[in-house]
Amino acid sequence: MSTIESSVSSILLDRVAEWLTNSSLAGDDLENIVRGFCERLAAAGLPLARVHLTFSMLHPLYDALSFTWKRSSGVTIEGFRMPAGQKPDRFLQSPYFHLLDNNLQHIRRRIMPDGPSEFPIFEDLRQEKVTDYLAFVQPFGDGSVQGMMGSWSTDSPVGFSDDMIDALLRMQNHLAVAAKMAVLAKLANNMLTTYLGGDAGKRVLNGQVRRGDGETIRAALVMADMRESTMYAEKEGRQAYIDTLNQFFDAIAAPFNRNGGEILSFLGDGFLAVYPCGRHKDPSKIACEAALSAVHHAQSRVAELNKDREAKGLPKIGYGIGLHVGNVMFGNVGLKDRLTFSAFGSAVNEVQRLQVLTKKYSREVVASQAFAGYCGGEWITLGEEKLRGIRQKVTVLQPRAPASGLHVDEGFRESVQNGLSEAEQVIMLHRDKKQVKRTPIEKFIQ
């Protein structure tokens, strides 16, 4: 590394590069890498006042993650989602757009204390006493849609020296390698969690990747299905039907992805959720009670959704939910080179057939005697049924509504009104709590 000003230690900068390598090999996440990197650069003597780094991500909720480190306050993180087909004016007037539009790798500007600003963001930097600014674009390989954009800022009266800029550019390359590894690891985790679920995704990442890998577990089972979906599809058309289906899943499925539950798979217009538990009475009781609580929560959410749909002149969405408890096989099945990770076995077949019985009894929710026995409380016996493949008849019951009634959470009510899913609401809340006055694009382009 070239010799730089005496206030910056080349030995310490080499240690920062070594730390990045070790962090990458250890699988550290992006937040820890960015925070540790910025703190170590400052400790090495680089007069950084502010560092902004944005990483493009393949993620169902946002397009990029943005990290802003400030010497006085540490790191803040923002999730960013670009509105479809839109490029806000502030982005078009940003240094980052200038870099991309002119196919440049770097842009360096001195920030004068007065006079006109080339880019609107410089007005904000002036307020922070920034004197020198260096922005960059760093793709993660030719043709890759993933990459890193960022900027280095200092409030030193003399700005960045040439040796400091050289040091930053060298360290930027080390950061890009470590960040790419973290982004790829995050991508794998995001995709597996999104498509398989949290627990199943972890199992696959931990090595359960071969056909036949898995185990037998005990679980409370939930099978739910949307009613008259064929009619919706034919009447509303493809996109309207997909939007309706996603509204339905946002309302009914989210409660089963908490408190020990996990959506294991979506099956057309329905889903299978599991609450894994031990094989003894107490764990089974806890799992079944959690599943039933989620059922009540889901019912209130669908009622809220249907209220909103009625106000808009749209038909109500009907559904059926079956509840059961039993042993299931949990693992990989399929072709040698095309697998699915899910739950299988007689208990899964039984809960599916119980769900179908909601049509016969014109009930939203039915459960087996085994499930109801663990939950306790009040149940209405609907009848006895011979389920295909089961020797003995199964007693079918309906849970009574809780005495306190069904209450919908305010977060879901807001999501119904503004069209955002619950998960997107969480991203927006996290984004807005730092600086209410700023829009996501303003955070993204700094």
C-alpha positions as CSV (number, residue, x, y, z in Angstrom):
1,M,0.0,0.0,0.0
2,S,1.3,3.5,-0.8
3,T,2.6,5.8,1.8
4,I,-0.1,8.1,3.1
5,E,-0.3,10.9,5.6
6,S,1.2,10.3,9.0
7,S,-2.2,10.4,10.6
8,V,-3.2,7.2,8.7
9,S,-1.4,4.0,9.5
10,S,-0.8,1.8,6.5
11,I,-0.2,-1.1,8.9
12,L,-3.6,-0.6,10.4
13,L,-5.2,-0.4,7.0
14,D,-3.6,-3.7,6.1
15,R,-5.2,-5.1,9.3
16,V,-8.5,-3.8,8.2
17,A,-8.2,-5.7,4.9
18,E,-7.2,-8.8,6.9
19,W,-10.2,-8.4,9.1
20,L,-12.5,-8.1,6.1
21,T,-11.1,-11.4,4.8
22,N,-11.5,-13.2,8.1
23,S,-15.0,-11.8,8.5
24,S,-16.0,-13.0,5.1
25,L,-14.6,-16.5,5.7
26,A,-16.4,-16.6,9.1
27,G,-19.8,-15.8,7.4
28,D,-20.4,-12.5,9.1
29,D,-23.5,-10.7,8.0
30,L,-23.5,-7.5,6.0
31,E,-24.4,-5.2,8.9
32,N,-21.5,-6.4,11.0
33,I,-19.1,-6.1,8.1
34,V,-20.1,-2.6,7.3
35,R,-20.0,-1.4,10.9
36,G,-16.7,-3.0,11.7
37,F,-15.2,-1.8,8.4
38,C,-16.1,1.8,9.0
39,E,-15.1,1.9,12.6
40,R,-11.7,0.3,11.8
41,L,-11.0,2.8,8.9
42,A,-11.7,5.7,11.3
43,A,-9.5,4.1,13.9
44,A,-6.7,3.7,11.4
45,G,-6.6,7.5,11.0
46,L,-8.8,8.2,8.0
47,P,-10.8,11.4,8.8
48,L,-14.2,9.9,7.8
49,A,-17.2,11.8,9.0
50,R,-19.8,9.8,7.1
51,V,-19.9,6.7,4.9
52,H,-22.9,5.7,2.9
53,L,-23.1,2.2,1.3
54,T,-26.0,0.7,-0.7
55,F,-26.2,-2.9,-1.9
56,S,-28.6,-4.2,-4.5
57,M,-30.4,-7.3,-3.2
58,L,-32.6,-10.0,-4.6
59,H,-35.3,-9.9,-2.0
60,P,-39.2,-10.1,-2.1
61,L,-39.6,-7.0,0.1
62,Y,-36.9,-4.5,-1.1
63,D,-34.5,-3.8,-3.9
64,A,-31.6,-2.6,-1.9
65,L,-30.2,-2.3,1.6
66,S,-28.7,1.0,2.6
67,F,-26.1,1.6,5.4
68,T,-25.2,5.0,6.7
69,W,-22.3,5.2,9.2
70,K,-21.6,8.5,11.0
71,R,-18.7,9.1,13.3
72,S,-20.9,10.4,16.0
73,S,-23.8,8.0,15.8
74,G,-22.8,4.6,14.3
75,V,-24.8,2.7,11.6
76,T,-28.4,3.1,10.5
77,I,-30.0,0.6,8.1
78,E,-32.8,1.2,5.6
79,G,-34.6,-1.2,3.3
80,F,-35.4,0.4,-0.1
81,R,-38.0,-0.5,-2.7
82,M,-38.2,1.3,-6.0
83,P,-41.7,2.1,-7.0
84,A,-42.6,0.1,-10.2
85,G,-41.7,2.1,-13.3
86,Q,-40.7,5.2,-11.3
87,K,-37.5,7.1,-10.9
88,P,-38.0,9.9,-8.4
89,D,-36.6,13.3,-9.3
90,R,-34.2,13.3,-6.4
91,F,-32.6,10.1,-7.7
92,L,-32.3,11.6,-11.2
93,Q,-30.5,14.6,-9.6
94,S,-28.2,12.5,-7.4
95,P,-24.4,11.7,-7.8
96,Y,-25.3,8.0,-8.1
97,F,-27.5,8.6,-11.1
98,H,-24.7,10.8,-12.6
99,L,-22.3,7.9,-12.2
100,L,-24.6,5.3,-13.7
101,D,-25.9,7.6,-16.5
102,N,-22.3,8.5,-17.6
103,N,-20.8,5.0,-17.0
104,L,-18.4,6.4,-14.4
105,Q,-16.8,4.6,-11.5
106,H,-16.1,7.6,-9.3
107,I,-17.0,11.2,-8.8
108,R,-15.1,13.5,-6.4
109,R,-16.4,16.9,-5.3
110,R,-15.3,19.5,-2.8
111,I,-18.3,20.8,-0.8
112,M,-18.0,24.6,-0.6
113,P,-19.7,26.3,2.5
114,D,-21.7,28.5,0.2
115,G,-22.7,28.9,-3.5
116,P,-24.9,26.7,-5.7
117,S,-24.8,22.9,-5.2
118,E,-24.3,20.6,-8.1
119,F,-26.5,17.9,-6.5
120,P,-29.3,18.4,-3.9
121,I,-27.8,16.0,-1.5
122,F,-24.8,18.4,-1.1
123,E,-27.1,20.8,0.7
124,D,-27.6,18.2,3.4
125,L,-23.9,17.4,3.5
126,R,-23.2,21.1,4.1
127,Q,-25.3,21.0,7.2
128,E,-23.1,18.2,8.4
129,K,-20.0,20.3,7.8
130,V,-18.7,17.9,5.1
131,T,-15.9,19.4,3.0
132,D,-15.0,16.6,0.6
133,Y,-17.1,13.9,-1.1
134,L,-16.1,10.8,-3.1
135,A,-18.9,8.6,-4.6
136,F,-18.4,5.3,-6.4
137,V,-20.1,2.4,-8.2
138,Q,-18.7,-1.1,-7.7
139,P,-20.4,-4.0,-9.7
140,F,-20.1,-7.5,-8.3
141,G,-18.8,-8.8,-11.6
142,D,-19.5,-8.2,-15.3
143,G,-23.2,-8.5,-16.2
144,S,-24.2,-8.9,-12.5
145,V,-27.3,-7.1,-11.3
146,Q,-25.9,-7.1,-7.8
147,G,-23.4,-4.5,-6.8
148,M,-22.4,-1.7,-4.4
149,M,-22.7,2.0,-4.6
150,G,-21.4,4.4,-1.9
151,S,-19.8,7.6,-0.8
152,W,-17.0,8.6,1.5
153,S,-17.3,12.0,3.2
154,T,-14.9,14.0,5.5
155,D,-15.3,17.2,7.5
156,S,-11.5,17.7,7.6
157,P,-10.8,21.4,6.6
158,V,-8.3,20.2,3.9
159,G,-10.5,17.4,2.6
160,F,-9.1,14.1,1.3
161,S,-5.5,14.0,0.2
162,D,-4.6,11.9,-2.9
163,D,-3.0,9.3,-0.7
164,M,-6.2,9.1,1.3
165,I,-8.3,8.6,-1.9
166,D,-5.8,5.9,-3.0
167,A,-6.3,4.2,0.3
168,L,-10.1,4.4,0.1
169,L,-10.2,3.0,-3.4
170,R,-7.9,0.1,-2.3
171,M,-10.0,-0.6,0.7
172,Q,-13.2,-0.3,-1.4
173,N,-12.1,-3.4,-3.4
174,H,-11.5,-5.4,-0.2
175,L,-14.9,-4.3,1.0
176,A,-16.6,-5.3,-2.3
177,V,-15.2,-8.9,-2.0
178,A,-16.4,-9.3,1.6
179,A,-19.8,-7.6,0.9
180,K,-20.4,-9.8,-2.2
181,M,-19.9,-12.9,0.0
182,A,-22.3,-11.6,2.6
183,V,-24.8,-10.6,0.0
184,L,-24.7,-14.0,-1.6
185,A,-25.1,-15.7,1.8
186,K,-28.0,-13.3,2.5
187,L,-29.5,-14.1,-0.9
188,A,-29.4,-17.8,-0.2
189,N,-31.0,-17.4,3.2
190,N,-33.6,-15.0,1.8
191,M,-34.6,-17.3,-1.0
192,L,-34.7,-20.5,1.2
193,T,-36.7,-18.7,3.9
194,T,-39.1,-17.2,1.4
195,Y,-39.8,-20.3,-0.6
196,L,-39.3,-23.0,2.1
197,G,-39.9,-21.3,5.4
198,G,-37.6,-20.3,8.2
199,D,-37.0,-23.7,9.8
200,A,-37.0,-25.7,6.6
201,G,-34.6,-23.2,5.0
202,K,-32.2,-23.6,7.9
203,R,-32.3,-27.4,7.6
204,V,-31.4,-27.1,3.9
205,L,-28.6,-24.6,4.5
206,N,-27.3,-26.9,7.3
207,G,-27.0,-29.8,4.9
208,Q,-30.3,-31.6,4.5
209,V,-30.1,-31.4,0.7
210,R,-30.3,-35.0,-0.5
211,R,-33.4,-37.0,-1.4
212,G,-34.6,-38.8,1.7
213,D,-32.9,-36.5,4.2
214,G,-35.3,-35.7,7.0
215,E,-36.9,-36.9,10.2
216,T,-40.2,-37.8,11.8
217,I,-41.6,-35.1,14.0
218,R,-44.8,-34.5,16.0
219,A,-46.7,-31.3,15.1
220,A,-50.0,-29.5,15.3
221,L,-51.1,-29.2,11.7
222,V,-53.2,-26.5,10.0
223,M,-54.5,-26.8,6.5
224,A,-56.4,-23.8,5.0
225,D,-58.0,-23.3,1.6
226,M,-59.8,-20.4,-0.2
227,R,-63.3,-21.1,-1.3
228,E,-64.6,-20.7,-4.9
229,S,-61.2,-19.8,-6.2
230,T,-62.0,-21.1,-9.7
231,M,-64.9,-18.7,-9.9
232,Y,-62.7,-15.8,-8.9
233,A,-60.1,-16.8,-11.5
234,E,-62.6,-17.0,-14.3
235,K,-64.5,-13.9,-13.3
236,E,-61.7,-11.5,-12.3
237,G,-58.9,-12.5,-14.7
238,R,-55.4,-13.6,-14.0
239,Q,-53.9,-10.5,-12.4
240,A,-57.0,-9.6,-10.3
241,Y,-57.2,-13.2,-9.1
242,I,-53.5,-13.2,-8.1
243,D,-54.0,-9.9,-6.2
244,T,-57.1,-11.4,-4.5
245,L,-55.1,-14.5,-3.6
246,N,-52.3,-12.5,-2.1
247,Q,-54.8,-10.4,-0.1
248,F,-56.2,-13.6,1.2
249,F,-52.8,-15.0,2.2
250,D,-51.8,-11.8,3.9
251,A,-54.9,-11.9,6.0
252,I,-55.2,-15.6,6.8
253,A,-51.7,-17.0,6.7
254,A,-49.5,-14.5,8.5
255,P,-50.7,-15.5,12.1
256,F,-49.5,-19.1,11.5
257,N,-46.0,-17.9,10.8
258,R,-45.4,-16.8,14.4
259,N,-45.3,-18.2,18.0
260,G,-43.7,-21.5,17.0
261,G,-45.7,-21.9,13.8
262,E,-44.4,-22.0,10.2
263,I,-46.0,-21.9,6.8
264,L,-44.4,-25.0,5.3
265,S,-45.9,-24.8,1.8
266,F,-48.5,-23.0,-0.3
267,L,-50.7,-25.4,-2.2
268,G,-52.5,-23.5,-5.0
269,D,-55.0,-21.3,-3.1
270,G,-54.3,-22.9,0.3
271,F,-51.4,-23.6,2.6
272,L,-50.1,-26.1,5.2
273,A,-48.7,-24.8,8.5
274,V,-47.0,-26.8,11.2
275,Y,-46.3,-26.3,14.9
276,P,-43.6,-28.8,15.7
277,C,-43.6,-30.1,19.3
278,G,-42.4,-32.8,21.6
279,R,-44.1,-36.2,21.8
280,H,-45.5,-35.6,25.3
281,K,-48.8,-34.0,26.5
282,D,-47.5,-30.6,27.5
283,P,-45.6,-29.8,24.3
284,S,-48.6,-31.0,22.2
285,K,-50.9,-28.9,24.3
286,I,-48.8,-25.8,23.8
287,A,-48.6,-26.4,20.0
288,C,-52.3,-26.9,19.6
289,E,-53.2,-23.9,21.7
290,A,-50.8,-21.7,19.7
291,A,-52.4,-23.0,16.5
292,L,-55.9,-22.4,17.7
293,S,-55.0,-18.8,18.8
294,A,-53.6,-18.2,15.3
295,V,-56.9,-19.5,13.9
296,H,-58.9,-16.9,15.9
297,H,-56.5,-14.2,14.9
298,A,-56.7,-15.2,11.2
299,Q,-60.5,-15.2,11.3
300,S,-60.5,-11.6,12.6
301,R,-58.1,-10.5,9.9
302,V,-60.2,-12.1,7.1
303,A,-63.3,-10.5,8.5
304,E,-61.5,-7.1,8.4
305,L,-60.4,-7.8,4.8
306,N,-64.0,-8.8,3.8
307,K,-65.3,-5.6,5.4
308,D,-62.9,-3.6,3.2
309,R,-63.8,-5.6,0.1
310,E,-67.5,-5.1,0.7
311,A,-67.0,-1.3,0.9
312,K,-65.3,-1.5,-2.5
313,G,-68.1,-3.5,-4.0
314,L,-66.0,-6.7,-4.1
315,P,-67.3,-10.2,-3.1
316,K,-66.3,-11.7,0.3
317,I,-63.6,-14.3,0.4
318,G,-64.6,-17.6,1.9
319,Y,-62.3,-20.2,3.4
320,G,-62.0,-23.4,5.3
321,I,-59.4,-24.5,8.0
322,G,-58.7,-28.0,9.2
323,L,-56.8,-28.7,12.5
324,H,-55.2,-31.9,13.5
325,V,-52.1,-33.2,15.5
326,G,-49.9,-36.1,14.8
327,N,-46.6,-37.5,13.6
328,V,-45.3,-36.3,10.1
329,M,-42.3,-37.0,8.0
330,F,-40.4,-33.8,7.5
331,G,-37.8,-33.7,4.7
332,N,-36.8,-34.0,1.1
333,V,-38.7,-35.9,-1.5
334,G,-38.9,-35.8,-5.3
335,L,-36.4,-36.5,-8.1
336,K,-32.7,-36.7,-7.5
337,D,-32.1,-33.3,-9.1
338,R,-35.5,-31.7,-8.3
339,L,-36.7,-31.8,-4.7
340,T,-39.2,-30.3,-2.4
341,F,-38.9,-29.9,1.4
342,S,-42.3,-30.5,3.1
343,A,-44.3,-32.6,5.5
344,F,-45.8,-35.9,4.5
345,G,-47.6,-38.8,6.1
346,S,-51.1,-39.9,7.2
347,A,-51.5,-37.0,9.6
348,V,-51.1,-34.5,6.7
349,N,-53.6,-36.5,4.6
350,E,-56.0,-36.4,7.5
351,V,-55.8,-32.6,8.1
352,Q,-56.4,-32.1,4.4
353,R,-59.5,-34.2,4.5
354,L,-60.7,-32.4,7.6
355,Q,-60.3,-29.1,5.8
356,V,-62.5,-30.4,3.0
357,L,-65.2,-31.2,5.6
358,T,-65.7,-27.5,6.3
359,K,-67.7,-27.5,3.1
360,K,-70.0,-30.3,4.2
361,Y,-70.7,-28.7,7.6
362,S,-70.7,-25.1,6.3
363,R,-68.1,-24.1,8.9
364,E,-65.0,-22.0,8.6
365,V,-63.0,-24.2,11.0
366,V,-63.1,-27.9,12.0
367,A,-60.8,-30.0,14.1
368,S,-60.1,-33.6,15.0
369,Q,-60.9,-34.9,18.5
370,A,-57.2,-35.4,19.1
371,F,-56.5,-31.7,18.4
372,A,-59.5,-30.4,20.5
373,G,-58.5,-32.7,23.4
374,Y,-55.1,-31.0,23.7
375,C,-56.6,-27.5,23.5
376,G,-59.4,-27.8,26.0
377,G,-62.1,-25.1,26.0
378,E,-65.5,-25.3,24.5
379,W,-66.1,-27.3,21.3
380,I,-69.2,-28.2,19.3
381,T,-69.4,-31.8,18.0
382,L,-70.4,-31.8,14.4
383,G,-70.4,-35.5,13.7
384,E,-68.3,-38.6,13.0
385,E,-66.7,-39.1,9.6
386,K,-64.9,-42.0,7.9
387,L,-61.8,-40.5,6.4
388,R,-60.3,-42.3,3.4
389,G,-57.4,-44.4,4.5
390,I,-58.4,-44.3,8.2
391,R,-60.0,-47.4,9.8
392,Q,-61.8,-45.7,12.6
393,K,-64.3,-42.9,12.3
394,V,-63.0,-39.5,13.3
395,T,-65.0,-37.1,15.5
396,V,-65.2,-33.7,13.9
397,L,-65.6,-30.6,16.1
398,Q,-65.9,-26.9,15.7
399,P,-64.3,-24.4,18.2
400,R,-66.5,-21.9,19.9
401,A,-65.5,-18.3,19.3
402,P,-63.5,-16.8,22.3
403,A,-65.7,-15.1,24.9
404,S,-63.7,-11.9,24.4
405,G,-64.5,-11.8,20.7
406,L,-62.1,-11.5,17.8
407,H,-59.9,-8.5,17.6
408,V,-57.9,-7.4,14.6
409,D,-54.5,-5.8,15.1
410,E,-54.1,-2.2,14.0
411,G,-51.1,-3.0,11.8
412,F,-53.2,-5.3,9.6
413,R,-56.0,-2.8,9.4
414,E,-53.6,-0.2,8.1
415,S,-52.2,-2.7,5.6
416,V,-55.7,-3.4,4.2
417,Q,-56.3,0.3,3.8
418,N,-53.1,1.2,2.1
419,G,-52.6,-2.0,0.1
420,L,-49.3,-3.0,1.7
421,S,-48.7,-6.5,3.1
422,E,-47.9,-6.9,6.8
423,A,-44.2,-7.7,6.0
424,E,-44.0,-4.5,3.9
425,Q,-45.5,-2.6,6.7
426,V,-42.6,-3.7,9.0
427,I,-40.0,-2.6,6.4
428,M,-41.7,0.8,6.2
429,L,-42.0,1.3,9.9
430,H,-38.3,0.4,10.3
431,R,-37.4,2.8,7.5
432,D,-39.5,5.7,8.8
433,K,-38.6,5.6,12.5
434,K,-35.2,7.1,12.0
435,Q,-36.0,10.2,10.0
436,V,-39.7,10.8,9.4
437,K,-39.2,13.7,7.0
438,R,-37.2,11.7,4.5
439,T,-38.5,9.4,1.7
440,P,-36.9,6.0,1.0
441,I,-35.3,7.3,-2.2
442,E,-33.6,10.1,-0.3
443,K,-32.1,7.6,2.1
444,F,-31.0,5.5,-0.9
445,I,-29.2,8.1,-2.9
446,Q,-26.9,9.7,-0.3
